[in-house]
Amino acid sequence: MHAEGSTFSQIASLLGLDRRTVKKYYRMDEQLYESFLSGKEERSKLLSPYEGFVKEKLEALPSASTAQVHDWLKEHHSEFPPTSPRTVYNFVMWVRQKYRIMTEERTRDYMRVEELPYGAQGQADFGQYTLRSAEGRKKVWFFSLVLSASRYKYVHFSDRPFTTGTAIEAHEAAFRFLGGIPKELVYDQDRLFLVDENLGELLLTKEFKTYVFERDYQIYFCRKADPQSKGKIENVIGYIKKNFLYGRLYHDIEVLQSQVLAWLARTGNAMVHGTTKKVPMQEWEQEKAHLSSWAPIGLMPDYIVSAVLKDNMFNYKGNSYSVPCGTYKGKGTYLNLRLEEGDVLAVYNQQEELLCHHELYSGRGKTVINTDHKRDKSGKVRDLIHQTAALFSDRQQALVFLEKIREQKPRYARDQVQAIRDAISGSDGPMKDTALDTCMVRSLFDATAFKEILRQLTELALQPTSREAMIKLLDPANLKKAEIRPKGSDIRVYENLFNTRL
């Protein structure tokens, strides 16, 4: 076959052998090959007793993996000896070759997409790569966009994983570089852009939806596991890795970005394209006139959208984090996540109300629960406020006071109201009403302040007023000392000191 012009790869494919095996056989003379065959016939195999079983299974299920066959052997043969996966693999491949049982190839029929007119479409995707640096190894992420007609491309690097906000910034940099916006962009189903897709119904992340509306271009999301739909950008990602990034030394992200722009000018967009046989830069000179105009706009907030699970948790980078009980309102409940300084994640609901903060966990598989989230406090706090307000003479004023506390200290509202309720338990009615009046007048919406005022009022009320109670006479016959009155202070002095303390 080789003498007739077939390559080793073609021969290997036809015979179901490895290319290196074909080359090894080819180099043998007849005597050496006969000796080789004789040695194979004499050599016994550890798994030979199971040849019939493996043959039967492979004929019934040609696409079965070696690991699956290994499990079947252990399942159906209790006496099957402990055997390494590699030994089973070699035996299964030997059975396949002996009986010519080839794996069923699942190929998808598709045709090359015809060339599109200028300005009609662009394709975008993300990639990542690990470079050498002075400190060791450095991982970088990049966004690339290519115009489908001219094959003119742009690359934007980042030293951190992209968020929706930074991906939008990369779009803006790309449109500035390209000099305009194509009518349609093709994407993967990336979580930065797409929350969910069901039978063609797309649910975009809030900020990306706003951005696409502002920029007014059409979007097309490929089906999952369908790289052929955007083959142009897939080729570009591979081209960037093999031609630009391979062997490059990392200094910092700014240097890398300047290097890639220089590479685009001399190679990426300056060399003849293998498919179109044209130079992308020259083609772009004609295509840019067909692009929609571009002008800078204010960028959207840097949010990431995440779904709320039934147990009031959400997932972020391989870890689970809690949200307050009651956040989950059924399927379709989503959160907006924003990464703040110090690796702190701010969690907002869809009404952009802050729910909580979480410090990010560096590993994976961790469940992070804030114990304050375990109970549904919305209804219970409201009931507690009404129950506590009913203990005051002026219930309406007490409601205003307690609601002010809840407004100013939402995270500790329950503890604050409970502390006030405990303080007035068994307290004299006028005193707790006076303490409430004092707090309202001075705008002291705090349980600690209320308790302190109530304590002072209680102490004043308990002070004895009669001379006999104030002074215990050692000599009842001598009343001179009893006539002495201790020096007193005006209550306003203490009130002023108290105000200064608060």
C-alpha positions in Angstrom: 0.0 0.0 0.0 2.8 2.3 0.8 4.5 1.5 -2.5 1.2 2.4 -4.2 1.3 5.9 -2.7 -0.7 5.5 0.5 0.7 7.4 3.5 1.2 5.7 6.9 -1.7 7.6 8.3 -4.0 6.4 5.6 -2.9 2.8 6.1 -3.3 3.0 9.8 -6.8 4.4 9.4 -7.8 1.7 7.0 -6.4 -1.2 9.1 -7.5 0.2 12.4 -3.9 0.4 13.7 -1.8 3.1 15.3 0.4 5.0 12.8 3.5 4.1 14.8 2.6 0.4 14.6 2.2 0.6 10.8 5.7 2.2 10.6 7.2 -0.4 12.8 5.7 -3.2 10.6 6.8 -1.5 7.5 10.5 -1.4 8.6 10.5 -5.2 9.3 11.8 -7.6 6.7 9.9 -10.9 6.1 12.0 -13.0 8.5 11.8 -10.5 11.3 8.0 -10.2 10.8 7.5 -14.0 10.9 9.5 -14.1 14.1 7.4 -11.3 15.5 4.1 -13.1 14.6 5.4 -16.3 16.1 6.3 -14.5 19.3 2.8 -13.0 19.5 1.2 -16.4 19.0 3.2 -18.0 21.8 2.8 -15.2 24.3 -0.2 -15.8 26.6 -2.4 -13.0 27.8 -3.5 -12.5 31.3 -7.1 -11.8 30.2 -7.3 -14.4 27.5 -10.1 -16.3 29.4 -12.3 -13.2 29.0 -11.8 -12.8 25.2 -15.2 -14.1 24.3 -17.0 -12.0 26.8 -15.2 -8.8 25.7 -15.8 -9.6 22.0 -19.5 -10.2 22.7 -19.9 -6.8 24.5 -18.0 -4.9 21.9 -20.0 -6.3 19.0 -23.2 -5.3 20.8 -21.9 -1.9 21.8 -19.0 -0.8 19.6 -18.7 2.6 21.2 -18.2 1.2 24.8 -15.2 2.7 26.5 -12.4 0.6 28.0 -13.3 1.8 31.5 -16.9 0.5 30.9 -15.6 -2.9 29.7 -13.4 -3.1 32.8 -16.4 -2.5 35.0 -18.4 -5.1 33.2 -15.6 -7.7 33.7 -15.7 -7.0 37.4 -19.5 -7.0 37.6 -20.0 -10.3 35.7 -17.0 -12.2 36.8 -16.5 -12.4 40.5 -13.1 -14.2 40.0 -11.8 -11.3 37.8 -8.2 -10.6 39.1 -7.1 -7.2 40.2 -5.9 -5.6 36.9 -4.5 -2.2 36.1 -6.6 -0.1 33.7 -3.7 0.0 31.2 -3.7 -3.8 31.0 -7.4 -3.9 30.3 -7.0 -1.1 27.7 -4.3 -3.1 25.8 -6.5 -6.2 25.9 -9.6 -4.4 24.7 -7.7 -2.8 21.8 -6.2 -6.2 20.9 -9.7 -7.7 20.8 -10.9 -4.8 18.6 -8.1 -5.3 16.2 -8.4 -9.1 16.1 -12.1 -9.0 15.3 -12.1 -5.6 13.5 -14.6 -4.0 15.9 -14.1 -0.3 15.4 -15.6 2.4 17.5 -18.6 4.0 15.9 -17.7 7.5 14.7 -20.3 10.1 15.3 -19.8 12.8 12.8 -22.0 15.8 12.2 -22.9 16.7 8.7 -22.5 20.4 8.0 -21.4 22.7 5.2 -19.2 25.7 5.2 -21.0 28.9 5.6 -20.9 31.1 2.5 -18.9 34.3 2.7 -20.9 37.2 4.2 -21.0 40.7 2.8 -19.0 43.5 4.4 -20.2 44.7 7.8 -22.8 41.9 8.1 -21.3 39.9 10.9 -18.6 39.6 13.6 -17.7 36.7 15.9 -16.4 37.0 19.5 -15.0 34.6 22.0 -12.8 34.4 25.1 -9.5 32.5 25.7 -6.9 31.9 28.4 -3.3 31.1 28.4 -0.4 30.5 30.9 2.8 32.4 30.2 6.2 32.3 31.7 7.2 35.3 33.9 10.1 36.4 36.1 8.1 35.2 39.1 7.1 31.9 37.6 3.9 31.3 35.6 1.2 33.8 35.0 -2.3 33.1 33.6 -3.9 35.7 31.4 -7.4 35.9 29.8 -8.2 37.5 26.5 -11.2 38.6 24.4 -11.1 38.5 20.6 -13.4 39.8 17.9 -13.1 39.1 14.2 -15.0 40.6 11.3 -16.4 37.7 9.2 -15.9 39.2 5.8 -12.4 40.8 6.0 -11.1 38.5 8.9 -9.8 41.7 10.5 -9.3 40.9 14.2 -8.8 42.5 17.6 -7.4 41.1 20.9 -7.9 42.5 24.4 -6.0 41.1 27.4 -6.8 41.0 31.1 -4.9 39.8 34.1 -8.1 38.7 35.8 -11.1 36.6 34.6 -13.6 38.7 32.7 -16.8 39.9 34.3 -19.8 41.3 32.4 -18.5 44.8 33.0 -14.9 44.1 31.8 -16.3 42.2 28.8 -18.3 45.2 27.8 -15.1 47.3 28.1 -13.4 44.9 25.8 -16.3 45.3 23.3 -15.8 49.0 23.4 -12.1 48.7 22.8 -12.7 46.3 19.9 -15.3 48.7 18.2 -12.9 51.6 18.6 -10.1 49.5 17.0 -12.4 48.3 14.2 -13.8 51.7 13.5 -17.4 50.6 13.8 -19.9 47.9 14.8 -21.1 45.0 12.6 -24.8 44.4 12.2 -24.6 41.1 14.1 -22.2 39.4 16.6 -22.0 35.7 17.2 -21.3 34.4 20.7 -21.0 31.2 22.7 -23.6 30.7 25.5 -21.4 32.4 28.0 -22.6 33.2 31.5 -21.3 36.7 31.2 -23.9 37.5 28.6 -26.6 34.9 28.9 -28.4 33.8 32.0 -30.6 31.2 30.4 -31.7 29.9 27.0 -34.8 27.7 26.4 -35.9 26.7 22.9 -34.6 30.0 21.4 -35.8 32.2 24.2 -32.8 34.2 25.5 -32.5 35.7 29.0 -29.6 38.1 28.9 -27.8 39.5 31.9 -29.2 42.9 32.8 -26.1 45.0 32.0 -25.4 43.2 28.7 -29.0 43.5 27.6 -28.8 47.3 28.3 -25.5 47.5 26.4 -26.8 45.7 23.3 -29.9 47.9 23.3 -27.6 51.0 23.5 -25.3 49.8 20.7 -28.2 48.5 18.6 -26.7 45.4 17.0 -28.1 41.9 16.6 -26.9 39.0 18.7 -26.7 35.3 17.9 -25.8 32.6 20.5 -24.5 29.3 19.2 -26.0 26.1 20.5 -24.0 24.3 23.2 -21.1 22.1 21.9 -21.4 23.6 18.5 -18.1 25.3 17.7 -18.7 25.0 13.9 -21.2 27.8 14.1 -18.4 30.3 14.8 -15.4 28.6 13.2 -13.8 31.9 12.3 -13.3 33.1 15.9 -12.4 29.5 17.0 -9.5 29.7 14.4 -8.5 33.1 15.7 -8.3 31.9 19.3 -6.0 29.1 18.2 -4.0 31.4 16.0 -3.4 33.8 18.9 -2.2 31.0 21.2 0.1 29.3 18.7 1.5 32.3 16.8 1.5 35.1 19.4 1.4 33.7 22.9 3.5 30.5 22.5 6.9 31.0 24.2 6.3 34.7 25.1 7.5 36.1 28.4 5.0 38.0 30.6 6.0 41.4 32.0 2.7 43.1 32.8 -0.7 43.4 31.2 0.0 46.8 29.6 3.1 45.5 27.9 1.3 42.4 26.7 -1.5 44.5 25.2 0.9 46.8 23.4 2.7 43.6 22.1 -0.5 42.1 20.7 -1.4 45.3 18.9 2.0 45.3 17.3 1.6 41.6 16.4 -1.8 42.4 14.8 -0.2 45.2 12.7 2.7 43.1 11.4 1.2 39.6 11.3 -2.3 38.9 12.6 -3.9 41.4 10.2 -1.0 41.9 7.7 -0.5 38.3 6.4 -2.5 36.7 3.6 -5.4 34.7 5.2 -5.3 31.0 4.5 -9.0 30.7 3.5 -9.8 34.0 1.7 -6.3 34.4 0.2 -6.5 38.1 1.0 -4.8 40.4 3.5 -7.3 41.2 6.3 -6.0 44.8 6.7 -6.6 45.6 3.0 -10.0 44.0 3.2 -10.9 46.0 6.3 -10.2 49.2 4.5 -13.2 48.4 2.3 -15.3 46.8 5.1 -15.1 49.6 7.7 -17.3 51.8 5.4 -20.1 49.2 5.9 -19.9 49.2 9.7 -22.3 51.1 11.9 -20.7 54.3 13.4 -19.2 54.1 16.9 -18.8 56.8 19.6 -17.9 56.3 23.3 -20.7 55.8 25.8 -20.8 55.4 29.6 -20.2 51.8 30.5 -22.7 49.7 32.5 -22.2 48.7 36.1 -19.8 45.8 36.6 -22.4 43.1 37.6 -22.6 39.4 37.3 -26.0 37.8 37.3 -26.5 34.6 39.4 -29.6 32.5 40.0 -31.0 32.0 43.5 -31.3 28.4 44.5 -34.3 26.9 46.4 -32.3 26.8 49.6 -31.5 30.6 49.4 -28.0 30.0 48.2 -26.2 31.1 45.0 -23.0 29.8 43.3 -20.0 31.8 42.5 -16.7 30.4 41.1 -17.2 26.9 42.5 -18.5 27.9 45.9 -21.9 28.4 47.4 -22.9 31.5 49.4 -26.1 32.3 51.4 -28.6 35.1 51.1 -31.3 36.1 53.6 -34.0 33.5 54.0 -37.0 34.4 51.8 -34.9 35.8 48.9 -35.9 32.9 46.7 -39.2 33.7 45.1 -39.4 30.8 42.8 -37.8 30.0 39.4 -36.4 33.1 37.8 -35.1 34.7 41.0 -31.7 36.3 40.2 -29.1 38.3 42.0 -26.7 41.0 40.8 -23.2 40.4 42.1 -20.5 43.0 42.2 -16.9 42.4 43.1 -15.5 45.1 45.4 -12.1 45.9 46.8 -10.5 43.3 49.1 -12.2 40.4 47.4 -15.6 41.2 48.9 -18.7 40.3 46.9 -21.7 42.6 47.2 -25.0 40.9 46.6 -28.0 42.9 45.2 -31.5 41.8 44.3 -33.1 42.6 41.0 -34.4 45.9 42.5 -30.8 46.8 43.1 -31.2 46.6 46.9 -28.1 45.5 48.8 -28.8 42.2 50.5 -25.4 41.3 52.0 -21.7 41.1 51.6 -19.5 38.0 51.4 -15.8 37.6 51.7 -14.7 35.4 48.8 -13.4 32.0 49.5 -10.2 31.2 47.6 -10.7 27.5 47.1 -13.6 25.5 45.6 -16.4 23.4 46.9 -17.0 25.5 50.1 -20.4 26.4 51.4 -20.3 29.9 53.1 -23.4 30.6 55.3 -24.1 33.8 57.2 -25.9 32.6 60.4 -28.0 35.8 60.2 -29.5 34.5 57.0 -30.9 31.3 58.5 -34.3 32.7 59.6 -37.0 34.6 57.8 -37.1 37.8 59.8 -39.2 40.1 57.6 -42.6 39.1 58.9 -41.4 38.2 62.5 -39.7 41.6 63.0 -42.8 43.4 61.8 -44.9 41.4 64.3 -42.4 42.1 67.1 -42.5 45.8 66.4 -46.3 45.9 66.7 -46.3 43.8 69.8 -43.7 46.0 71.5 -45.4 49.3 70.4 -48.6 48.0 72.1 -46.8 48.1 75.5 -46.6 51.9 75.4 -49.4 54.3 76.1 -48.9 56.1 72.8 -48.8 53.2 70.4 -48.5 55.3 67.3 -45.5 57.2 68.6 -43.9 53.9 69.6 -44.4 52.5 66.1 -42.7 55.5 64.6 -39.8 55.1 67.0 -39.4 51.4 66.4 -39.7 51.8 62.6 -37.0 54.4 62.7 -34.7 52.0 64.4 -35.5 49.3 61.8 -34.8 51.8 59.0 -31.4 52.9 60.4 -30.3 49.5 61.6 -32.0 47.0 59.3 -29.5 44.2 60.0 -30.0 44.5 63.8 -33.6 45.6 63.9 -34.8 42.4 65.6 -32.1 42.6 68.3 -32.8 46.3 68.9 -36.6 45.9 69.3 -36.2 42.8 71.5 -33.8 44.7 73.8 -36.4 47.5 74.2 -39.1 45.0 74.9 -37.0 43.3 77.5 -36.1 46.7 79.1 -39.7 47.8 79.6 -40.9 44.4 80.8 -42.3 45.0 84.3 -41.4 48.7 84.1 -43.6 51.5 85.3 -45.8 52.9 82.5 -45.0 56.6 82.9 -41.3 55.9 83.0 -41.2 54.0 79.7 -43.4 56.6 78.1 -41.1 59.3 79.4 -38.1 57.4 78.0 -39.8 57.1 74.7 -40.7 60.9 74.6 -37.1 61.7 75.5 -35.7 59.5 72.7 -38.1 61.0 70.1 -37.3 64.6 71.1 -33.6 64.0 70.9 -33.8 61.7 67.8 -32.1 58.9 69.7 -33.3 55.9 67.6 -31.2 53.3 69.5 -32.0 50.6 72.0 -29.0 51.4 74.1 -30.0 55.0 74.5 -33.5 54.1 75.4 -32.4 51.6 78.1 -30.0 54.2 79.6 -32.6 56.9 79.9 -35.1 54.4 81.4 -32.4 53.3 83.9 -31.7 56.8 85.0 -35.4 57.6 85.4 -35.9 54.4 87.4 -33.0 55.3 89.7 -34.3 58.8 90.3 -37.7 57.4 91.1 -36.3 55.0 93.7 -34.4 57.7 95.6 -35.9 58.2 99.2 -37.4 61.5 100.0 -38.1 61.5 103.8 -35.4 62.7 106.3 -35.7 59.5 108.2 -35.0 57.4 105.2 -32.1 59.6 104.1 -30.3 59.7 107.4 -30.0 56.9 110.0 -29.3 58.6 113.4 -26.8 57.0 115.8 -28.1 59.1 118.6 -31.9 59.6 118.3 -31.7 62.3 121.0 -29.3 64.5 118.9 -31.2 66.0 116.0 -28.5 68.5 115.0 -27.0 66.4 112.3 -30.5 65.4 111.1 -31.1 69.1 110.3 -28.1 69.0 107.8 -29.3 68.7 104.2 -26.8 67.3 101.7 -25.9 69.4 98.8 -28.0 68.5 95.7 -27.6 69.0 92.0 -30.1 70.1 89.4 -31.3 67.1 87.3 -30.5 69.2 84.2 -26.8 68.9 85.0 -27.1 65.1 84.6 -29.2 65.5 81.5 -26.5 67.7 80.0 -23.8 65.2 80.9 -25.9 62.4 79.5 -26.3 64.3 76.2 -22.6 64.9 76.0 -21.9 61.2 76.6 -24.3 60.1 73.8 
